[in-house]
């Protein structure tokens, strides 16, 4: 177990900030929690910062590539550092008040079949600029051991849901959809298929808008059942989980002949039908579905999901969770687990052969601390 330089008692809860930039490329979420890596004792301040259009386009251009330029990685890390500093400043906190930062980075390439996943971001640069120890590289050991490297939030979902009963499904609707099935000690997780990414890309291409607000465009369209059947005829859906996806794994050329509205409607139904298909991989039908991620704010998508799963569906806020911040919180939680040598993934969450810890510690050097804003 790696000992934090501030940690004289290895069992005490730590104050950690989690940073998340997801596959939807909408921006960076930051969240502070206090946790011992098993339970969560406090939920602290949060922030959400959208990417500027030009920088988002630079990130988007990296998707599907195994590298990014050093300048882009440095700029990406610098933006995260500024967000940390702003979060601290706005809440009267300093670097000495935080034990650890969980820095996810940006996934630009994910190919677990070939034991490769790439998240950009410079952990040492962040440690030097913030003066706070950093955990980064969460997914690499999992993938190197033969795991899928995703999803990585299930153990956090388990920590939050121990009083909710089961069977329960937590469905994250980011760029890609993933589900965590929880029933007592039983945890199963996998990527269900697309969530927002394909619809967002379609709307951006046709309108310049970054997403379909509240599903209004999709709601005015008509699903092309032939195209939908072609989209669903993908071998991924029959693979037994655990399993994971790259953001751009589904070819969508079959949609190109449709109107803006019909294409959006068809792609949104593709999301809900992929979730319906996931039911066949769950041990039992969940009695309740809790939705997190940006897709939970899309009434049209929620309507379609409720029809698909035939069970109560509600945003995670209904049970007191912070849906906008859940993934950032998860990587704060996982950073503490990494520091304490606890597993980040399990055979039934990512397909690793045994429970796996992971992450790399980048220690802050007080002599190199500098202001980032």
Secondary structure, DSSP 8 states (H G I E B T S, - for coil): ----TT-SSTTS-EEEEEEEE-TT-SEEEEEEEEE-SSSEEEEEEEEEEE--HHHHHHHHHHTT-S---HHHHHHHHHHHHHHHHHHHHHTT--GGG--EEEEEEEEEEEEGGGTEEEEE--HHHHHHHHSS-EEE-TTHHHHHTT-------HHHHHHHHTTT-SSEEEEEESSEEEEEEEETTEEEEEEEEESSHHHHHHHHHHHS-SS-GGGHHHHTS---HHHHHHHH--GGGGS-SS----TT-S--GGGTTS-HHHHHHHHHHHHHHHHHHHGGGSSS--SEEEEESGGGG-HHHHHHHHHHHTSEEEEGGGGT--TTTHHHHHHHHHHHHHHTT--SB-HHHH--SS-B---EEE---GGG-----
